[in-house]
Amino acid sequence: MSDRERWDDRHESRRFDALSPADRWVAACLDRLGAGRGRRAVDVASGTGRHAVELGRRGWAAEAWDVSPVALDIAASHAMAHGVDLTCTVTDLAGDKLPRGGRADAIVVCDYLDRELLVRLGQMLAPGGHLIAVTFTVDWPGAHPSARFRLARGELSGGITGLETVCFSEEDGRAGILARRD
């Protein structure tokens, strides 16, 4: 079974679940950035769109990228229910090509870990743009995700190549960074 099929099945089984609230770290970083006022923001590995919808609520021109068409269909429904315009793009983040569309003013990545992708996403930011990333560390008590998809202690504190760290947090098995492109 491909990643797309696996995620499609997982999301289909929860199609009618309510929209989950934004991650605390992501929400705190968005508070810091202020209203989007039409600036472009991308929720990468968006799943059913909790952060894409939050970006739209805050005035960003929001996009959701995910491998699962089912997840993006659900994200579009959530966006419509919350009065948010949302552009959804099926994207295989493991591939070499990411969608085009110009530079982003903000990129959010939550609970998806691909270290090389973080650097590539940083390169997609407009000057002065921000990358918000948060995910699990080796101290996360749950069985999922596997160790392969967890950060080492302090790993994210070293920053992301090409970006200036604005703030960083690591606690309770989670690490987050807000980084800025000059």
Secondary structure, DSSP 8 states (H G I E B T S, - for coil): --HHHHHHHHHHTTTTS------HHHHHHHHHH---TT-EEEEET-TTTHHHHHHHHTT-EEEEEES-HHHHHHHHHHHHHTT--EEEEE--TTSS----SS-EEEEEEES---HHHHHHHHHTEEEEEEEEEEEEBTT--SS-S-GGGSB-TTGGGG--TTSEEEEEEEETTEEEEEEE--
